[in-house]
Amino acid sequence: MYRSEFYVFDKEQPVPVIIRNYSKQDFDDLIKIQSECFPPPFPSELWWNNEQLSNHVALFPEGALCIEVDGELAGSLTGLIIDFDPSNKNHTWEEITDHGYIRNHNPRGNTLYIVDISVRPRYRKLGLGKLMMHAMYHVVIEEGLERLLGGGRMPGYHKTANHMTPEEYLASTIKGNIKDPVITFLLRCGRVPVGIVENYLEDEESCNYAALLEWKNPFK
């Protein structure tokens, strides 16, 4: 199981942080974090529920990570293992995560797929999402998987959709001409885009598109 204790800096002030596996005692806080991270128009029915969280800790506890800041739960990152074929990239979030219930978790798969990452807005200046993502890279290495993969929302795309394809939007983000809240963050985490998937998630801001981004295990 995963547990790492260290400090982050809030301006010049060191703050104690713990990244660990989440458990049943964290479920209420995890659902509250979802409501803070994904307010309307994001569908509230896509926030975690107790059955989904129970499956995460029962089926793949190694992929159920959370982060505490000075004793308060500040975010979470959840994954499952799938057998991914790079030649067939098209999928929806519901299909590949079993609607977030991860009953399709495959311990013999080749890819750790990110189901969700959430950080409370008031803690985002501390870089906690990147720290959790790097912790999940450790899980990829420990499990001997080929890659970490996930679909990234493009919440800024709706502002340019009338004159730019999703592929053009992603290319502009990679060039630094556009700063997208999610895609730019994932690039900073070391993720590399491998394509666009359509109808990925019911998401008005992204026009239902997502960018598929991976991190390859350097030891495979």
Phi and psi in degrees as a GROMACS rama.xvg file:
@    title "Ramachandran Plot"
@    xaxis  label "Phi"
@    yaxis  label "Psi"
@TYPE xy
-102.048  133.723  TYR-2
-156.016  123.795  ARG-3
-137.083  128.188  SER-4
-116.568  132.15  GLU-5
-163.613  -168.875  PHE-6
-121.622  145.639  TYR-7
-116.473  167.569  VAL-8
-116.065  124.636  PHE-9
-97.4493  96.3953  ASP-10
60.2325  -112.265  LYS-11
-103.242  5.25174  GLU-12
-99.6142  118.097  GLN-13
-70.5871  137.076  PRO-14
-127.279  129.696  VAL-15
-71.9034  137.573  PRO-16
-132.706  144.526  VAL-17
-131.242  128.861  ILE-18
-105.536  128.553  ILE-19
-151.889  172.79  ARG-20
-75.5614  138.108  ASN-21
-85.2101  161.099  TYR-22
-138.322  -178.873  SER-23
-57.3537  -33.6624  LYS-24
-64.7433  -16.2396  GLN-25
-95.8169  -5.75157  ASP-26
-59.2823  -45.0793  PHE-27
-60.344  -42.9018  ASP-28
-66.6844  -38.3949  ASP-29
-63.8827  -40.0587  LEU-30
-67.5072  -38.3991  ILE-31
-63.156  -40.2228  LYS-32
-61.7361  -41.5956  ILE-33
-58.7583  -42.3697  GLN-34
-66.0638  -31.4177  SER-35
-76.7213  -34.1323  GLU-36
-81.9132  -31.0079  CYS-37
-126.423  69.1871  PHE-38
-74.1121  168.735  PRO-39
-53.0727  142.997  PRO-40
-84.5143  4.76204  PRO-41
-62.8207  131.809  PHE-42
-64.5813  125.239  PRO-43
-65.2347  -23.8731  SER-44
-69.3717  -10.9531  GLU-45
-91.2505  -2.71695  LEU-46
-67.4249  158.783  TRP-47
-60.2506  150.793  TRP-48
-124.245  171.57  ASN-49
-63.9759  -35.6617  ASN-50
-66.4365  -42.3048  GLU-51
-60.6655  -48.6231  GLN-52
-63.0787  -37.7385  LEU-53
-61.3313  -39.8166  SER-54
-65.3098  -38.4712  ASN-55
-58.1202  -47.7053  HIS-56
-78.5502  -20.3025  VAL-57
-88.3347  -40.8655  ALA-58
-89.0331  -35.5948  LEU-59
-151.045  69.9926  PHE-60
-60.9525  -27.0139  PRO-61
-63.8399  -25.2637  GLU-62
-96.7854  11.0046  GLY-63
-111.654  92.8598  ALA-64
-111.402  147.495  LEU-65
-137.258  167.796  CYS-66
-133.135  132.329  ILE-67
-106.44  141.742  GLU-68
-120.35  112.973  VAL-69
51.3974  40.5967  ASP-70
90.0404  -7.10871  GLY-71
-106.15  135.16  GLU-72
-67.5437  124.544  LEU-73
-117.237  -13.8005  ALA-74
-178.637  172.75  GLY-75
-150.495  158.724  SER-76
-142.553  127.46  LEU-77
-126.693  139.562  THR-78
-141.956  170.774  GLY-79
-143.809  164.894  LEU-80
-99.8096  132.847  ILE-81
-129.316  167.146  ILE-82
-102.509  102.905  ASP-83
-101.553  133.56  PHE-84
-104.344  108.337  ASP-85
-59.5594  -19.9142  PRO-86
-80.6686  -7.81088  SER-87
-130.488  83.4583  ASN-88
-84.3887  -20.3216  LYS-89
-71.0164  129.053  ASN-90
-168.232  166.586  HIS-91
-108.508  162.483  THR-92
-61.2434  -40.5002  TRP-93
-62.602  -42.892  GLU-94
-64.9093  -47.9238  GLU-95
-81.1771  -18.3058  ILE-96
-111.259  5.14847  THR-97
55.9747  48.0401  ASP-98
57.4278  30.2729  HIS-99
84.9082  -0.0174687  GLY-100
-90.3564  -12.9413  TYR-101
47.6085  32.3921  ILE-102
-69.4851  -11.1136  ARG-103
-92.259  9.44414  ASN-104
-52.9099  128.403  HIS-105
-121.466  98.8273  ASN-106
-58.4309  -19.0675  PRO-107
-96.8714  10.6922  ARG-108
-75.1903  -177.982  GLY-109
-115.561  -2.44873  ASN-110
-139.587  134.115  THR-111
-91.4005  117.239  LEU-112
-102.671  129.892  TYR-113
-79.5341  121.004  ILE-114
-83.8791  -41.4425  VAL-115
-165.664  145.795  ASP-116
-134.208  132.618  ILE-117
-141.199  133.608  SER-118
-134.165  129.059  VAL-119
-53.7489  134.138  ARG-120
-52.2091  -38.0732  PRO-121
-70.8953  -10.79  ARG-122
-107.584  0.866515  TYR-123
-67.7141  -23.024  ARG-124
-69.9215  -9.36442  LYS-125
-90.8408  -3.95725  LEU-126
74.4209  28.9095  GLY-127
-69.7726  -34.0366  LEU-128
-61.7591  -43.3772  GLY-129
-64.6081  -38.6251  LYS-130
-64.0987  -42.4819  LEU-131
-66.3535  -39.4291  MET-132
-61.3559  -42.2458  MET-133
-67.0826  -32.7049  HIS-134
-63.5932  -38.1949  ALA-135
-70.2686  -28.5768  MET-136
-60.7614  -36.7575  TYR-137
-61.226  -37.8768  HIS-138
-64.5109  -41.5539  VAL-139
-56.7734  -45.8155  VAL-140
-67.076  -45.115  ILE-141
-61.7527  -37.194  GLU-142
-83.979  -6.54824  GLU-143
69.2559  32.7872  GLY-144
-87.5621  163.094  LEU-145
-79.0637  -32.3414  GLU-146
-162.145  164.046  ARG-147
-107.708  137.921  LEU-148
-141.004  153.277  LEU-149
-175.65  156.796  GLY-150
-90.9947  127.96  GLY-151
-102.249  127.26  GLY-152
-58.1416  154.563  ARG-153
-123.666  69.0865  MET-154
-64.1421  -14.4839  PRO-155
-89.3785  -6.54701  GLY-156
-65.2948  -34.1557  TYR-157
-59.7804  -22.5068  HIS-158
-73.9655  -20.1394  LYS-159
-121.551  3.27441  THR-160
-63.1178  -23.2623  ALA-161
-77.3901  -11.8296  ASN-162
-137.477  9.37639  HIS-163
-146.619  132.093  MET-164
-73.486  161.453  THR-165
-60.9461  -33.8338  PRO-166
-64.8647  -40.5808  GLU-167
-67.169  -38.8688  GLU-168
-61.5971  -44.9085  TYR-169
-63.716  -43.6164  LEU-170
-61.1906  -39.7131  ALA-171
-68.1271  -33.676  SER-172
-67.9559  -41.6718  THR-173
-62.5619  -37.4998  ILE-174
-73.5201  -14.6354  LYS-175
89.9109  5.49608  GLY-176
-75.5655  -24.5945  ASN-177
-125.918  138.617  ILE-178
-109.867  105.255  LYS-179
-95.275  133.912  ASP-180
-56.1279  -33.9194  PRO-181
-96.4194  -51.6532  VAL-182
-64.1847  -42.9189  ILE-183
-62.299  -39.432  THR-184
-60.301  -45.0392  PHE-185
-66.1835  -36.9014  LEU-186
-61.1536  -40.9109  LEU-187
-67.1837  -21.9847  ARG-188
-82.1675  -5.16742  CYS-189
99.1695  6.69072  GLY-190
-80.5027  148.316  ARG-191
-120.072  127.017  VAL-192
-65.8747  140.169  PRO-193
-124.387  2.28866  VAL-194
149.724  177.053  GLY-195
-108.366  138.509  ILE-196
-118.387  138.947  VAL-197
-102.789  157.644  GLU-198
53.1749  38.4778  ASN-199
-72.9345  -40.5995  TYR-200
-156.484  148.107  LEU-201
-69.9037  101.902  GLU-202
-153.749  97.7308  ASP-203
-60.0774  -41.794  GLU-204
-62.9731  -35.4403  GLU-205
-92.8757  2.58468  SER-206
54.3548  32.5906  CYS-207
70.0705  8.18782  ASN-208
-92.1148  162.111  TYR-209
-147.515  153.042  ALA-210
-96.7303  130.297  ALA-211
-89.3733  123.837  LEU-212
-130.044  142.7  LEU-213
-126.334  162.925  GLU-214
-130.448  119.6  TRP-215
-87.5492  139.016  LYS-216
-65.7869  116.423  ASN-217
-70.6335  -8.99789  PRO-218
-101.242  6.2495  PHE-219
